[in-house]
């Protein structure tokens, strides 16, 4: 399929042929959902923890005598039945990461890009350059997007470009190797540079 190539001000400067075998797909919500859940599970810190009886501070001395009190027998004030005592079966540090087949991850990325193509929310830039490496230049350059948020993807992101885009609330910038389904879906528009498209086609062919 042929897609227009635009400059930073949305002037058409050429066309690019996208591989139909990679991007001419009908998006499946189940695949996109699987990949997004897998990504978010990997991001979880899993540092939650609770104190069991062995970690609670307090004496281990028998609190009351064994018999004659008329109440239950207790051996420690650190027991789980007391206020401030240990927790039974509470959360402990763990990893939420799980494996997802590479074919599913790759298919999810292709479908996320195809979804933007089908919704007319994908734009291909000739190159990512600003008149000055400033936030003001980024905002004015992408003013044609209005109030839509956008994910900008280049083959390799230079440090001045990254520092210029990061403070902008509406826009994110990524190198093509970091492109992922979650970031594509959470933004209104996907903007790929010509070099990013070429690298992506090579990456997704594998």
Secondary structure, DSSP 8 states (H G I E B T S, - for coil): -EEEEE-TTS-EEEEEE--HHHH-----HHHHHHHHHHHHHHH---------TTTS-S--S-SS-SSSSSS---S-TTSTTSTT---SS------------HHHHHHHHHHHHHHHHHTT-EEEES----SSSSHHHHHHHTGGGTT--EEEEESS--HHHHHHHHT-TTEEEEEGGG--HHHHHTSSEEEEEHHHHHHHHHHHH-
